[in-house]
């Protein structure tokens, strides 16, 4: 796991809940930054593997450990980071007698990197406040590669004091860690991000499919137009792999559909009109029907070939 440079911060005792494709390297960056890290994962074997890998990389045996429950992982931790699957997963690790809130000390901060609803963010923020705790919703952008390279963009909602307490530590895996407003603002900003991506990938898919039908060398065409107004991260990083029919670059179609479901639910609540996003969501449903659940989001082009 490589990472970009950042300003060092004094070592702290932290916990990390959820060692999936994002959480595993994110927690690793915290350990490599010198923090005392306790991890929790629903599958304990993943926690054991993480401890073995990160202990070997750091050469310290007393600062990395795992817990059997989220509550146990809180012992001694002043900062807690979480990255799980969805609203229900988040509630399961935060609430209840074995949840994180039950074990956190007064004034501790939980930073949630799950892409979830703004409603659950506000719900957990209120629950934390009632217990004398702090909750920051902080979904990320940058995908698996960003997590592995310590270069995630983090969009935060919550109180400034809690945000400021978490930021120096979270910069171990972030290139930007920004407070965008009150509780829920981070999740809403992530929805904006996903709306942009959905439209960009569909446009790029149609452009490549059109160019190929027209007999153009699309790798060459992308080189040319990528130097002009059509340039985007998606074109730079996924255009040629889409031409090559390679779709194993991380963020899966199933995850994108989950995220777009959150977007469309929020749009129904706030009255936003998202005709293109709703259409692209159905196109991703077509990709799922083709067996592409675990293909990355650039596989949208498969519908057109």
Residue frames as qw, qx, qy, qz and C-alpha x, y, z in Angstrom:
[[0.000, 0.888, 0.460, 0.000, 0.00, 0.00, 0.00],
 [0.421, 0.130, 0.005, 0.898, 1.61, 3.22, -1.13],
 [0.081, -0.859, -0.474, 0.174, 0.41, 6.68, -0.22],
 [0.290, 0.760, 0.010, 0.582, 0.98, 10.34, -0.80],
 [0.380, 0.051, -0.496, 0.779, 2.80, 12.52, 1.75],
 [0.349, -0.785, -0.359, -0.364, 0.93, 14.34, 4.50],
 [0.068, -0.655, 0.441, -0.610, 1.72, 16.34, 7.61],
 [0.493, -0.090, -0.833, 0.235, 2.43, 13.90, 10.46],
 [0.502, -0.613, 0.005, -0.610, 0.27, 14.02, 13.58],
 [0.224, -0.424, 0.780, -0.401, 0.99, 12.63, 17.06],
 [0.326, -0.053, -0.932, -0.149, 0.12, 8.95, 17.39],
 [0.558, -0.190, 0.246, -0.769, -3.34, 8.22, 18.74],
 [0.253, 0.068, 0.957, -0.126, -5.30, 5.16, 19.79],
 [0.512, 0.232, -0.200, -0.803, -7.92, 4.63, 17.08],
 [0.569, 0.138, 0.802, -0.117, -10.38, 1.96, 16.00],
 [0.320, 0.289, -0.521, -0.736, -11.43, 0.97, 12.49],
 [0.607, 0.197, 0.682, -0.356, -14.67, -0.91, 11.78],
 [0.757, 0.584, 0.215, -0.201, -15.00, -2.73, 8.46],
 [0.337, -0.536, 0.627, 0.454, -12.12, -4.22, 6.48],
 [0.746, 0.544, 0.382, -0.041, -13.56, -4.46, 2.99],
 [0.700, 0.406, 0.200, 0.552, -11.82, -3.38, -0.20],
 [0.084, 0.832, -0.030, 0.548, -11.76, 0.21, 1.09],
 [0.588, -0.770, 0.122, -0.217, -11.41, -0.19, 4.84],
 [0.939, -0.150, 0.041, 0.308, -8.58, -2.71, 4.75],
 [0.604, 0.340, -0.024, 0.720, -6.04, -0.37, 3.10],
 [0.151, -0.805, -0.018, -0.574, -7.39, 2.70, 4.91],
 [0.764, -0.640, 0.059, -0.053, -6.79, 1.08, 8.28],
 [0.872, 0.043, 0.027, 0.488, -3.38, 0.03, 7.02],
 [0.321, 0.645, -0.036, 0.693, -2.41, 3.64, 6.36],
 [0.479, -0.794, 0.060, -0.368, -3.37, 4.54, 9.92],
 [0.906, -0.365, 0.079, 0.198, -1.10, 1.81, 11.24],
 [0.731, 0.288, 0.057, 0.616, 1.77, 2.86, 8.99],
 [0.031, 0.793, -0.025, 0.608, 1.36, 6.43, 10.22],
 [0.264, 0.262, -0.683, 0.628, 2.21, 5.14, 13.71],
 [0.558, -0.342, 0.121, -0.746, -1.24, 5.07, 15.28],
 [0.193, -0.058, 0.939, -0.279, -2.32, 2.35, 17.70],
 [0.548, 0.066, -0.379, -0.743, -5.10, 0.65, 15.75],
 [0.387, 0.077, 0.879, -0.268, -7.75, -1.83, 16.85],
 [0.352, 0.097, -0.568, -0.738, -9.82, -3.28, 14.00],
 [0.548, 0.177, 0.714, -0.399, -13.17, -5.00, 13.85],
 [0.378, 0.199, -0.613, -0.664, -14.61, -6.95, 10.92],
 [0.833, -0.066, 0.104, -0.540, -17.69, -9.14, 10.77],
 [0.956, 0.162, -0.226, 0.091, -15.46, -11.95, 9.46],
 [0.560, -0.782, 0.244, 0.127, -12.78, -12.28, 12.13],
 [0.837, 0.023, 0.314, 0.448, -10.32, -14.01, 9.79],
 [0.401, 0.766, 0.130, 0.485, -10.02, -10.74, 7.85],
 [0.328, -0.915, 0.153, -0.178, -9.08, -8.91, 11.06],
 [0.815, -0.410, 0.329, 0.243, -6.43, -11.52, 11.87],
 [0.731, 0.372, 0.278, 0.500, -4.98, -11.25, 8.35],
 [0.133, 0.914, 0.028, 0.381, -4.89, -7.45, 8.59],
 [0.546, -0.801, 0.246, -0.008, -3.03, -7.55, 11.91],
 [0.848, -0.146, 0.352, 0.370, -0.49, -10.00, 10.53],
 [0.583, 0.594, 0.235, 0.503, 0.12, -7.97, 7.38],
 [0.006, 0.920, -0.023, 0.390, 0.38, -4.57, 9.06],
 [0.685, -0.683, 0.236, 0.092, 2.44, -5.80, 12.00],
 [0.831, 0.038, 0.305, 0.464, 4.93, -7.29, 9.57],
 [0.420, 0.715, 0.169, 0.533, 5.12, -4.06, 7.60],
 [0.183, -0.896, 0.089, -0.395, 5.56, -1.88, 10.68],
 [0.571, 0.246, -0.644, 0.447, 7.56, -4.17, 12.92],
 [0.229, -0.294, 0.503, -0.780, 5.51, -3.35, 16.04],
 [0.362, -0.181, -0.909, -0.096, 3.61, -6.04, 17.89],
 [0.148, -0.367, -0.708, 0.585, 1.91, -4.14, 20.70],
 [0.154, 0.331, 0.072, -0.928, -0.02, -1.46, 18.83],
 [0.504, 0.111, -0.508, -0.690, -2.19, -3.44, 16.39],
 [0.200, 0.061, 0.933, -0.293, -4.96, -5.73, 17.50],
 [0.364, -0.235, -0.596, -0.676, -8.49, -6.85, 16.64],
 [0.376, -0.039, 0.577, -0.724, -11.75, -7.07, 18.57],
 [0.108, 0.243, 0.959, 0.098, -14.62, -9.53, 18.49],
 [0.077, 0.794, 0.603, -0.017, -17.28, -6.77, 18.63],
 [0.226, 0.716, 0.082, 0.656, -17.40, -3.07, 17.72],
 [0.505, -0.836, -0.022, -0.214, -17.87, -2.25, 21.41],
 [0.845, -0.379, 0.109, 0.360, -14.68, -4.07, 22.36],
 [0.626, 0.397, 0.147, 0.654, -12.78, -2.22, 19.63],
 [0.057, -0.893, -0.109, -0.433, -13.58, 1.08, 21.36],
 [0.730, -0.619, -0.122, 0.264, -11.48, 0.41, 24.47],
 [0.534, -0.472, 0.144, 0.686, -9.02, 3.28, 24.75],
 [0.388, 0.356, 0.490, 0.694, -9.91, 4.77, 21.35],
 [0.022, 0.551, 0.232, -0.801, -10.54, 8.51, 21.04],
 [0.414, 0.446, -0.338, -0.718, -11.20, 8.30, 17.29],
 [0.608, 0.148, 0.779, -0.048, -13.25, 5.66, 15.53],
 [0.295, 0.388, -0.491, -0.721, -13.41, 5.16, 11.76],
 [0.625, 0.224, 0.709, -0.237, -16.02, 3.06, 10.01],
 [0.348, 0.402, -0.516, -0.671, -16.48, 1.83, 6.44],
 [0.444, 0.129, 0.877, -0.133, -19.22, -0.75, 5.86],
 [0.250, 0.241, 0.794, 0.498, -21.82, -1.50, 3.20],
 [0.168, -0.532, -0.493, -0.668, -25.08, 0.35, 3.72],
 [0.383, -0.554, 0.127, -0.729, -27.47, 1.94, 6.24],
 [0.897, -0.355, -0.124, -0.233, -28.35, -1.34, 7.93],
 [0.816, 0.109, -0.334, 0.459, -24.71, -2.44, 8.18],
 [0.160, 0.500, -0.276, 0.805, -23.86, 0.94, 9.68],
 [0.610, -0.531, 0.070, -0.584, -26.58, 0.73, 12.31],
 [0.952, -0.178, -0.248, -0.008, -25.48, -2.81, 13.19],
 [0.713, 0.121, -0.332, 0.606, -21.91, -1.76, 14.05],
 [0.064, 0.427, -0.198, 0.880, -22.78, 1.55, 15.73],
 [0.565, -0.393, 0.087, -0.720, -25.96, 0.92, 17.72],
 [0.895, -0.201, -0.360, -0.173, -27.03, -1.73, 20.22],
 [0.716, -0.676, 0.174, 0.002, -25.33, -3.28, 23.26],
 [0.802, -0.158, 0.331, 0.471, -22.32, -4.48, 21.22],
 [0.480, 0.784, 0.205, 0.335, -22.16, -1.42, 18.96],
 [0.510, 0.324, -0.182, 0.776, -19.50, 1.25, 18.86],
 [0.228, -0.668, 0.009, -0.709, -21.53, 3.88, 20.71],
 [0.818, -0.530, -0.180, -0.137, -21.91, 1.52, 23.69],
 [0.854, -0.221, -0.088, 0.464, -18.14, 1.38, 24.14],
 [0.399, 0.586, -0.012, 0.705, -16.99, 4.89, 23.19],
 [0.396, -0.392, -0.433, 0.709, -15.72, 7.20, 25.90],
 [0.073, 0.889, 0.361, -0.273, -17.33, 10.59, 26.42],
 [0.034, 0.853, -0.224, -0.470, -16.28, 13.10, 23.77],
 [0.479, -0.159, 0.741, 0.442, -14.95, 10.48, 21.34],
 [0.432, 0.542, -0.208, -0.690, -15.53, 10.96, 17.59],
 [0.656, 0.168, 0.723, 0.136, -16.86, 8.41, 15.11],
 [0.231, 0.550, -0.387, -0.703, -16.06, 9.20, 11.47],
 [0.726, 0.252, 0.629, -0.116, -18.19, 7.15, 9.07],
 [0.006, 0.438, -0.594, -0.674, -16.83, 6.55, 5.57],
 [0.376, 0.337, 0.861, 0.061, -19.76, 4.39, 4.46],
 [0.193, -0.059, -0.389, -0.899, -21.71, 5.66, 1.46],
 [0.032, -0.431, -0.866, 0.250, -25.12, 5.74, 3.10],
 [0.010, -0.777, -0.501, -0.381, -28.23, 7.91, 3.26],
 [0.054, 0.462, -0.224, 0.856, -28.24, 11.43, 4.63],
 [0.671, -0.523, -0.145, -0.505, -31.08, 10.32, 6.90],
 [0.895, -0.273, -0.290, 0.203, -29.03, 7.65, 8.68],
 [0.477, 0.286, -0.268, 0.787, -26.21, 10.15, 9.08],
 [0.258, -0.517, 0.088, -0.812, -28.54, 12.57, 10.84],
 [0.840, -0.408, -0.253, -0.253, -30.04, 9.73, 12.91],
 [0.839, -0.119, -0.309, 0.431, -26.63, 8.62, 14.18],
 [0.227, 0.426, -0.194, 0.854, -25.49, 12.20, 14.72],
 [0.508, -0.557, -0.016, -0.656, -28.50, 12.77, 17.00],
 [0.915, -0.312, -0.257, 0.001, -27.90, 9.48, 18.82],
 [0.668, 0.153, -0.310, 0.659, -24.26, 10.42, 19.37],
 [0.042, -0.529, 0.135, -0.837, -25.17, 13.85, 20.70],
 [0.721, -0.523, -0.128, -0.436, -27.54, 12.30, 23.24],
 [0.930, -0.235, -0.178, 0.221, -24.68, 10.13, 24.53],
 [0.324, -0.877, 0.242, 0.260, -22.08, 12.90, 24.70],
 [0.677, -0.066, 0.549, 0.486, -20.33, 11.58, 21.58],
 [0.231, 0.660, -0.235, -0.675, -19.60, 12.98, 18.11],
 [0.696, 0.284, 0.639, 0.163, -20.49, 11.63, 14.66],
 [0.133, 0.626, -0.349, -0.685, -19.15, 12.84, 11.30],
 [0.822, 0.414, 0.391, -0.019, -20.52, 11.48, 8.01],
 [0.094, -0.751, 0.488, 0.434, -17.55, 11.28, 5.67],
 [0.882, 0.335, 0.329, 0.035, -18.09, 9.27, 2.47],
 [0.376, -0.541, 0.500, 0.562, -15.12, 8.99, 0.14],
 [0.735, 0.661, 0.021, -0.149, -14.34, 9.24, -3.57],
 [0.046, 0.737, -0.661, -0.133, -11.35, 7.69, -5.29],
 [0.916, 0.144, -0.290, -0.237, -12.24, 4.03, -5.29],
 [0.947, -0.269, 0.015, 0.176, -10.10, 1.08, -4.35],
 [0.673, 0.387, -0.087, 0.624, -7.01, 2.60, -5.96],
 [0.080, -0.758, 0.123, -0.636, -7.47, 5.79, -3.96],
 [0.779, -0.590, 0.088, -0.191, -7.74, 3.79, -0.73],
 [0.935, -0.029, 0.004, 0.355, -4.64, 1.77, -1.54],
 [0.532, 0.441, -0.039, 0.722, -2.63, 4.86, -2.49],
 [0.332, -0.521, -0.426, 0.661, -3.80, 6.97, 0.45],
 [0.078, -0.037, 0.267, 0.960, -5.30, 9.51, -1.93],
 [0.015, -0.597, -0.798, -0.081, -9.03, 9.58, -1.14],
 [0.115, -0.326, -0.050, -0.937, -11.24, 12.65, -1.36],
 [0.226, -0.388, -0.831, 0.328, -13.40, 12.80, 1.77],
 [0.205, -0.475, -0.263, -0.815, -16.66, 14.80, 1.98],
 [0.271, -0.180, -0.775, 0.542, -17.72, 15.54, 5.56],
 [0.359, -0.618, -0.278, -0.642, -20.84, 16.64, 7.40],
 [0.669, -0.480, -0.505, 0.259, -21.05, 17.42, 11.11],
 [0.335, -0.933, -0.048, 0.124, -19.65, 19.70, 13.78],
 [0.416, 0.814, -0.338, 0.224, -16.45, 21.63, 13.11],
 [0.373, -0.681, 0.589, -0.224, -14.76, 20.61, 16.37],
 [0.867, -0.055, 0.492, -0.052, -15.26, 16.89, 15.68],
 [0.753, 0.646, 0.022, 0.125, -14.12, 17.37, 12.09],
 [0.152, 0.855, -0.437, 0.234, -10.97, 19.18, 13.22],
 [0.617, -0.497, 0.590, -0.158, -10.19, 16.43, 15.72],
 [0.886, 0.152, 0.437, 0.022, -10.40, 13.75, 13.03],
 [0.573, 0.810, -0.099, -0.070, -8.78, 15.51, 10.08],
 [0.003, -0.769, 0.638, 0.034, -5.07, 15.22, 10.99],
 [0.554, -0.197, 0.807, -0.053, -5.40, 11.47, 11.55],
 [0.733, 0.490, 0.449, -0.144, -7.59, 10.84, 8.50],
 [0.349, 0.844, -0.321, -0.251, -5.03, 12.55, 6.25],
 [0.459, -0.383, 0.787, 0.149, -3.07, 9.30, 6.51],
 [0.442, 0.236, 0.823, 0.269, -5.28, 8.01, 3.67],
 [0.290, 0.846, 0.430, -0.125, -6.72, 11.25, 2.23],
 [0.448, 0.198, 0.195, 0.850, -5.60, 13.86, -0.23],
 [0.195, -0.350, -0.041, -0.915, -8.51, 16.09, 0.74],
 [0.291, -0.426, -0.812, 0.273, -10.68, 16.00, 3.88],
 [0.034, -0.227, -0.105, -0.968, -13.27, 18.77, 3.73],
 [0.099, 0.442, 0.723, -0.521, -16.19, 19.88, 5.92],
 [0.012, 0.270, 0.583, 0.766, -19.14, 20.77, 3.68],
 [0.436, -0.428, -0.145, -0.778, -21.86, 21.52, 6.20],
 [0.585, -0.333, 0.481, -0.562, -24.01, 20.10, 8.96],
 [0.470, -0.085, 0.875, -0.074, -24.74, 16.42, 9.54],
 [0.669, 0.501, 0.542, -0.089, -25.74, 14.73, 6.27],
 [0.301, 0.864, -0.199, -0.351, -23.85, 17.18, 4.04],
 [0.207, -0.482, 0.804, 0.279, -21.10, 14.66, 3.37],
 [0.477, 0.236, 0.846, 0.033, -23.58, 12.05, 2.16],
 [0.448, 0.800, 0.297, -0.268, -25.40, 14.60, 0.00],
 [0.101, 0.795, -0.468, -0.373, -22.09, 15.67, -1.57],
 [0.334, -0.206, 0.894, 0.216, -21.28, 12.03, -2.35],
 [0.528, 0.545, 0.640, -0.122, -24.65, 11.79, -4.12],
 [0.309, 0.877, -0.116, -0.348, -23.67, 14.78, -6.26],
 [0.166, -0.561, 0.756, 0.295, -20.44, 12.94, -7.06],
 [0.444, 0.106, 0.886, 0.086, -22.29, 9.80, -8.16],
 [0.492, 0.751, 0.347, -0.271, -24.73, 11.78, -10.32],
 [0.169, 0.821, -0.410, -0.360, -21.76, 13.29, -12.16],
 [0.264, -0.346, 0.875, 0.212, -20.07, 9.92, -12.64],
 [0.565, 0.365, 0.732, -0.112, -23.22, 8.23, -13.94],
 [0.477, 0.829, 0.130, -0.262, -23.70, 10.83, -16.68],
 [0.032, 0.764, -0.577, -0.288, -20.03, 10.92, -17.62],
 [0.390, -0.190, 0.891, 0.136, -19.71, 7.15, -17.98],
 [0.585, 0.538, 0.595, -0.117, -22.85, 6.91, -20.11],
 [0.350, 0.886, -0.107, -0.283, -21.65, 9.72, -22.36],
 [0.110, -0.622, 0.739, 0.236, -18.22, 8.11, -22.72],
 [0.543, 0.084, 0.836, 0.006, -19.83, 4.74, -23.47],
 [0.571, 0.711, 0.374, -0.168, -21.98, 6.19, -26.23],
 [0.186, 0.872, -0.349, -0.287, -19.05, 8.10, -27.70],
 [0.266, -0.427, 0.842, 0.196, -16.80, 5.03, -27.87],
 [0.565, 0.301, 0.767, -0.037, -19.57, 2.84, -29.29],
 [0.465, 0.835, 0.143, -0.256, -20.38, 5.48, -31.90],
 [0.053, 0.793, -0.537, -0.284, -16.73, 5.90, -32.89],
 [0.405, -0.203, 0.881, 0.141, -16.21, 2.16, -33.25],
 [0.581, 0.543, 0.595, -0.113, -19.31, 1.87, -35.45],
 [0.352, 0.905, -0.062, -0.231, -17.89, 4.66, -37.57],
 [0.896, 0.323, -0.065, 0.299, -14.66, 2.73, -38.07],
 [0.048, 0.886, -0.329, 0.323, -12.41, 5.03, -36.03],
 [0.640, 0.083, -0.604, 0.467, -9.35, 3.98, -34.05],
 [0.434, -0.819, -0.253, -0.277, -10.86, 4.91, -30.71],
 [0.729, -0.437, -0.109, 0.516, -7.64, 4.64, -28.74],
 [0.414, 0.157, 0.176, 0.879, -6.18, 7.30, -31.02],
 [0.155, -0.688, -0.372, -0.604, -9.36, 9.38, -30.91],
 [0.610, -0.734, -0.287, 0.078, -9.34, 9.36, -27.11],
 [0.631, -0.206, -0.010, 0.748, -5.73, 10.54, -27.13],
 [0.192, 0.363, 0.276, 0.869, -6.75, 13.49, -29.27],
 [0.336, -0.687, -0.339, -0.548, -10.01, 14.56, -27.63],
 [0.707, -0.534, -0.358, 0.294, -8.54, 13.95, -24.19],
 [0.451, -0.084, -0.046, 0.887, -6.45, 17.06, -24.79],
 [0.100, -0.355, -0.287, -0.884, -9.56, 19.19, -25.37],
 [0.432, -0.285, 0.193, -0.834, -12.86, 20.08, -23.75],
 [0.852, -0.145, -0.362, -0.350, -14.06, 16.45, -23.58],
 [0.417, 0.299, -0.751, 0.415, -11.30, 15.49, -21.15],
 [0.678, -0.557, 0.075, -0.473, -12.36, 13.92, -17.83],
 [0.365, -0.467, 0.783, -0.192, -11.00, 11.55, -15.19],
 [0.827, 0.171, 0.488, -0.223, -13.25, 8.84, -16.61],
 [0.720, 0.680, -0.128, -0.051, -11.83, 9.32, -20.11],
 [0.129, 0.758, -0.623, 0.144, -8.23, 9.42, -18.88],
 [0.316, -0.379, 0.823, -0.283, -8.54, 6.36, -16.65],
 [0.620, 0.170, 0.729, -0.236, -11.26, 4.20, -18.21],
 [0.565, 0.623, -0.137, -0.524, -11.56, 5.19, -21.89],
 [0.383, 0.506, -0.740, -0.223, -8.94, 2.85, -23.32],
 [0.176, -0.087, 0.951, -0.240, -9.84, 0.00, -20.99],
 [0.609, 0.410, 0.414, -0.539, -13.44, 0.33, -22.16],
 [0.558, 0.597, -0.418, -0.397, -12.20, 0.05, -25.76],
 [0.219, 0.387, -0.895, 0.027, -10.24, -3.06, -24.72],
 [0.760, -0.273, -0.443, -0.390, -13.25, -4.60, -22.96],
 [0.490, 0.010, -0.700, 0.519, -11.60, -4.70, -19.53],
 [0.429, -0.631, -0.155, -0.628, -13.88, -4.09, -16.57],
 [0.796, -0.358, -0.433, 0.225, -12.03, -5.22, -13.45],
 [0.337, 0.408, -0.237, 0.815, -10.97, -1.87, -11.99],
 [0.082, 0.004, -0.595, 0.799, -12.67, -1.76, -8.62],
 [0.362, 0.160, 0.396, -0.829, -15.99, 0.00, -8.02],
 [0.150, 0.170, 0.953, 0.202, -18.63, -2.56, -8.94],
 [0.273, -0.317, -0.508, -0.753, -21.96, -2.14, -10.72],
 [0.495, -0.538, -0.681, 0.041, -23.79, -3.51, -7.65],
 [0.375, -0.427, -0.334, 0.752, -22.27, -0.75, -5.52],
 [0.007, 0.019, 0.250, 0.968, -23.12, 1.93, -8.07],
 [0.372, -0.450, -0.640, -0.500, -26.75, 0.80, -8.15],
 [0.473, -0.552, -0.574, 0.378, -26.85, 0.98, -4.35],
 [0.256, -0.295, -0.087, 0.917, -25.49, 4.52, -4.50],
 [0.141, -0.159, -0.443, -0.871, -27.86, 5.61, -7.26],
 [0.406, -0.543, -0.725, -0.123, -30.74, 4.18, -5.25],
 [0.363, -0.530, -0.389, 0.661, -29.76, 6.54, -2.42],
 [0.092, -0.104, 0.230, 0.963, -29.58, 9.42, -4.91],
 [0.261, -0.323, -0.628, -0.658, -33.01, 8.73, -6.38],
 [0.416, -0.585, -0.671, 0.186, -34.59, 8.29, -2.93],
 [0.279, -0.449, -0.207, 0.823, -33.18, 11.66, -1.85],
 [0.022, -0.041, -0.418, -0.907, -34.37, 13.27, -5.09],
 [0.316, -0.521, -0.723, -0.326, -37.91, 12.06, -4.43],
 [0.400, -0.621, -0.501, 0.451, -37.71, 13.73, -1.01],
 [0.223, -0.521, -0.025, 0.823, -36.26, 17.05, -2.12],
 [0.498, 0.748, 0.310, -0.311, -38.02, 17.33, -5.49],
 [0.093, -0.597, 0.571, 0.555, -34.87, 17.31, -7.66],
 [0.839, 0.470, 0.069, -0.266, -35.42, 16.18, -11.25],
 [0.304, -0.552, 0.733, 0.255, -32.85, 13.58, -12.32],
 [0.855, 0.386, 0.054, -0.341, -34.03, 12.10, -15.64],
 [0.554, 0.594, -0.583, 0.021, -30.56, 11.14, -16.90],
 [0.142, -0.414, 0.817, -0.376, -29.52, 9.61, -13.57],
 [0.739, 0.058, 0.487, -0.462, -32.72, 7.55, -13.41],
 [0.820, 0.497, -0.176, -0.223, -32.14, 6.30, -16.95],
 [0.357, 0.583, -0.711, 0.167, -28.50, 5.38, -16.31],
 [0.462, -0.281, 0.715, -0.443, -29.57, 3.53, -13.17],
 [0.870, 0.247, 0.273, -0.328, -31.79, 1.35, -15.37],
 [0.642, 0.626, -0.443, -0.026, -28.91, 0.86, -17.80],
 [0.031, -0.499, 0.808, -0.310, -26.83, -0.46, -14.90],
 [0.735, -0.011, 0.527, -0.427, -29.73, -2.81, -14.11],
 [0.837, 0.488, -0.150, -0.195, -29.33, -4.12, -17.68],
 [0.327, 0.612, -0.696, 0.184, -25.63, -4.75, -17.00],
 [0.446, -0.288, 0.732, -0.427, -26.59, -6.71, -13.88],
 [0.864, 0.247, 0.253, -0.359, -28.94, -8.81, -16.00],
 [0.685, 0.609, -0.400, -0.018, -25.97, -9.53, -18.28],
 [0.914, -0.214, -0.220, 0.266, -24.10, -10.98, -15.29],
 [0.461, 0.525, -0.203, 0.686, -21.99, -7.87, -14.74],
 [0.542, -0.802, -0.243, -0.069, -22.74, -7.33, -11.05],
 [0.677, -0.591, 0.110, 0.426, -19.04, -7.27, -10.15],
 [0.562, 0.446, 0.208, 0.664, -17.78, -5.54, -13.29],
 [0.235, -0.354, -0.207, 0.881, -16.66, -1.97, -12.65],
 [0.294, 0.691, 0.390, -0.533, -18.89, 0.95, -13.57],
 [0.136, 0.536, -0.478, -0.683, -17.25, 1.51, -16.96],
 [0.225, 0.100, 0.948, 0.200, -18.92, -1.74, -18.10],
 [0.409, 0.587, 0.352, -0.604, -21.93, 0.41, -19.01],
 [0.283, 0.533, -0.519, -0.605, -20.58, 0.23, -22.56],
 [0.188, -0.034, 0.976, 0.104, -21.34, -3.51, -22.70],
 [0.446, 0.538, 0.585, -0.411, -25.01, -2.67, -23.31],
 [0.393, 0.774, -0.100, -0.487, -24.06, -0.94, -26.56],
 [0.089, 0.523, -0.785, -0.320, -21.90, -3.66, -28.09]]
